[in-house]
Amino acid sequence: MPSGDGDACYFPRDLGRGSYGGDVHCLQRFLSRKGYLNEEPTGYFGDRTAIATKRWQVRARALDDSNARSRSAARKTPARKVGRARHAETPRVGRMSNSTLSFSIAPRGRTLSRRSRLKVKLTKNRLLRLLLLLRQRDNGIDSVDGHLELASRDKYAALHNLPLPGSGRVTPDAGADQKNTCVDVCAEFTGIRDCQTRCARDARDKKHACREACQTAFGSACDRAFPASGEGGSTNFKICLSYMSASCEDTCGKFRS
């Protein structure tokens, strides 16, 4: 499983404007690495993080729609018959056909001969996909609110092969009716300590239990040690969280499968 650089984030709760903690910091690292957020992670969920989250959500939705159309088209496309090849009709410039769309491009102020024209060919499906992505980039961003709600948390977990939130694979406490493997993780700063426990029904999920517990404990300890109301609180909080990824990697490395 990828880790570090925001690639192993656990989101047991919804995130939105006003949220703060280790999970927010991890989300910001992920968004920054993907190019959606152009600022240093702070651990505070503000307007810029909301906009970056929107961009990721729109992109993820576009990919889902595109993949669904591709699967549907694949099911409907009949198998090609083996036989004599036919000469395909060459499409006219600027006119869409079932096969390709061709454009002729010439430098400004210069006319190229027919033979030397640069042909750019796009399949019809690719062109439609491009138009869809452009439309969703311009308009789709208004259809999501930028909050990391359950659907987006599930999407992130699925993309990174993590337990889905609420699936019961990792829980804050052991179920009384089943065997569990529990992991305790503590973080301490300036004499302030915070401990978290996460339990896994399957022993193979111990690494996930450890990482979620570590992320939560680290964020809570940083918040208690460097509250926003204190002098230099937000700056020290950000610096504290910057050590979270490496510390949790070191702490939970022994559970790596």
C-alpha positions in Angstrom: 0.0 0.0 0.0 1.4 3.4 -0.9 2.3 5.6 2.1 3.7 9.0 2.7 3.0 12.1 0.6 -0.7 11.9 1.5 -1.2 8.4 -0.1 -2.3 6.6 3.1 -5.1 8.8 4.5 -7.9 7.5 6.6 -11.2 9.4 6.8 -13.5 8.0 9.5 -15.5 11.3 9.5 -16.8 13.8 7.1 -14.6 16.9 6.4 -15.6 20.4 5.5 -14.9 24.0 6.1 -13.9 24.5 9.7 -12.5 20.9 10.2 -9.0 20.5 11.4 -6.7 17.6 12.4 -4.4 14.9 11.1 -7.0 13.7 8.5 -7.3 17.2 7.0 -3.5 17.5 6.8 -3.3 14.2 5.1 -6.0 15.2 2.6 -4.2 18.4 1.8 -1.0 16.5 1.2 -2.8 14.2 -1.2 -4.5 17.2 -3.0 -1.2 19.0 -3.3 0.7 16.0 -4.7 -2.1 15.6 -7.3 -1.8 19.2 -8.3 -5.2 20.3 -7.0 -3.9 22.4 -4.1 -1.1 24.9 -4.5 -0.3 25.7 -0.9 1.5 24.0 2.0 -0.7 21.7 4.1 -1.9 23.4 7.3 -4.3 20.9 8.9 -7.1 23.5 8.6 -9.9 22.9 6.1 -10.6 26.3 4.5 -11.8 27.7 1.2 -8.8 26.7 -0.8 -9.0 23.1 0.5 -12.7 23.1 -0.4 -12.0 24.3 -4.0 -9.2 21.7 -4.4 -11.5 19.0 -3.0 -14.1 20.0 -5.6 -11.6 19.7 -8.4 -10.7 16.2 -7.3 -14.3 15.2 -6.9 -15.2 16.5 -10.4 -12.2 14.7 -11.9 -13.1 11.4 -10.1 -16.7 11.7 -11.3 -15.6 12.3 -14.9 -13.4 9.2 -14.8 -16.2 7.1 -13.4 -18.6 8.3 -16.1 -16.0 7.7 -18.8 -15.2 4.2 -17.6 -18.9 3.4 -17.4 -19.5 4.5 -21.0 -16.4 2.5 -22.2 -17.7 -0.6 -20.5 -21.2 -0.1 -22.0 -19.8 0.5 -25.4 -17.6 -2.6 -25.2 -20.7 -4.7 -24.3 -22.6 -3.3 -27.3 -19.9 -3.5 -29.9 -20.3 -6.7 -32.0 -17.3 -8.8 -32.7 -15.5 -8.0 -35.9 -15.9 -10.5 -38.7 -12.8 -11.8 -40.4 -13.0 -11.2 -44.1 -12.0 -9.0 -46.9 -10.9 -5.5 -45.9 -12.8 -2.6 -47.1 -11.5 0.8 -48.0 -12.7 3.3 -45.4 -14.1 6.5 -46.7 -11.8 9.4 -45.9 -13.7 11.9 -43.7 -13.9 15.5 -44.8 -12.0 18.1 -42.9 -13.9 19.4 -39.9 -16.7 16.9 -40.3 -17.4 14.2 -37.8 -17.7 10.6 -39.0 -18.0 7.3 -37.2 -14.3 6.8 -37.4 -12.2 9.9 -37.1 -12.3 13.7 -37.1 -9.5 15.4 -39.1 -8.1 18.9 -38.8 -5.7 20.7 -41.1 -3.3 23.0 -39.2 -1.1 25.6 -40.8 1.2 28.3 -39.3 -0.4 31.8 -39.2 0.1 33.7 -42.4 1.1 30.7 -44.4 -0.8 28.2 -46.5 0.5 24.7 -46.7 0.0 22.4 -49.7 -2.4 19.6 -49.4 0.4 17.1 -49.2 2.3 18.9 -46.4 -0.7 19.6 -44.1 -0.5 18.3 -40.6 -3.3 15.9 -39.9 -4.5 15.5 -36.3 -7.0 12.7 -35.9 -9.2 12.1 -32.9 -11.5 9.2 -32.6 -15.1 10.2 -32.1 -15.2 8.7 -28.6 -12.1 10.6 -27.6 -13.5 13.8 -28.8 -16.8 13.3 -27.0 -14.8 12.4 -23.8 -12.7 15.6 -24.2 -15.8 17.7 -24.6 -17.4 16.1 -21.5 -14.3 16.8 -19.4 -14.2 20.4 -20.5 -17.8 20.9 -19.7 -17.5 19.3 -16.3 -14.4 21.4 -15.6 -16.3 24.6 -16.3 -19.8 23.6 -14.9 -19.4 20.4 -12.9 -17.6 22.1 -10.1 -20.8 23.8 -9.1 -22.6 20.4 -8.6 -20.4 19.5 -5.6 -19.8 21.4 -2.4 -16.2 20.6 -1.7 -16.9 18.6 1.4 -15.4 15.2 1.9 -18.6 13.3 2.5 -19.1 9.6 2.7 -19.3 9.0 -1.0 -15.9 10.8 -1.5 -14.4 9.0 1.4 -15.4 5.7 0.0 -14.0 6.7 -3.4 -10.7 7.6 -1.9 -10.5 4.4 0.1 -11.4 2.3 -2.9 -8.8 4.0 -5.1 -6.1 3.3 -2.5 -7.1 -0.2 -1.5 -8.1 0.9 2.0 -11.0 -0.3 4.2 -14.1 1.5 3.3 -15.4 3.9 6.1 -18.1 2.2 8.0 -17.4 -1.2 6.6 -16.5 -2.6 10.1 -13.1 -3.8 9.0 -11.5 -1.2 11.3 -13.4 0.1 14.4 -12.6 2.2 17.4 -13.3 -0.7 19.8 -13.5 -4.4 19.7 -16.9 -6.0 19.0 -18.1 -8.2 21.8 -19.4 -10.9 19.5 -16.3 -11.5 17.5 -12.5 -11.8 17.7 -10.5 -8.6 17.0 -6.9 -7.6 16.8 -6.5 -4.2 18.4 -3.6 -1.7 18.1 -2.9 1.2 20.6 -1.0 4.2 19.4 0.1 7.2 21.5 1.5 10.6 20.5 3.0 13.0 23.0 4.2 16.7 22.6 5.2 19.1 25.3 4.0 16.7 28.0 0.6 16.3 26.4 -0.3 12.8 25.4 -3.1 11.4 23.3 -3.8 7.7 22.7 -6.1 6.0 20.2 -7.2 2.4 19.7 -8.3 0.8 16.5 -9.4 -2.8 16.1 -9.4 -5.0 13.1 -11.6 -8.1 12.5 -9.0 -9.5 10.2 -5.4 -9.6 11.5 -4.3 -8.6 8.0 -5.9 -5.2 8.5 -3.6 -4.4 11.5 -1.6 -2.0 9.4 -4.8 -0.1 8.6 -5.8 -0.1 12.3 -2.4 1.2 13.3 -2.3 3.9 10.6 -5.8 5.3 11.4 -5.0 5.2 15.1 -1.7 7.0 14.6 -3.2 9.7 12.3 -5.9 10.4 14.8 -3.7 10.4 17.9 -1.0 12.6 16.2 -3.6 15.2 15.1 -5.3 15.3 18.5 -1.9 15.6 20.3 -0.8 18.4 18.0 -4.1 20.2 18.5 -3.9 20.0 22.3 -0.2 20.9 22.5 -0.6 23.9 20.1 -4.2 25.2 20.2 -5.1 27.8 17.7 -5.9 30.3 20.5 -2.3 30.1 21.8 0.6 32.2 20.7 1.8 30.9 17.3 -0.7 28.2 17.6 -1.6 27.7 13.9 2.0 27.8 12.9 3.1 25.4 15.5 0.1 23.2 14.8 1.2 23.0 11.1 4.8 22.3 11.9 3.7 19.5 14.4 1.5 17.8 11.7 4.3 18.0 9.2 6.0 15.1 11.1 2.9 12.9 11.1 3.5 11.0 7.9 7.0 9.9 8.7 6.2 9.2 12.4 3.2 7.0 11.5 5.2 5.2 8.8 7.9 4.4 11.3 5.4 3.4 14.0 3.3 1.2 11.8 6.0 -0.2 9.5 6.1 -3.5 11.4 2.6 -4.2 10.2 3.4 -3.8 6.6 2.2 -6.8 4.6 
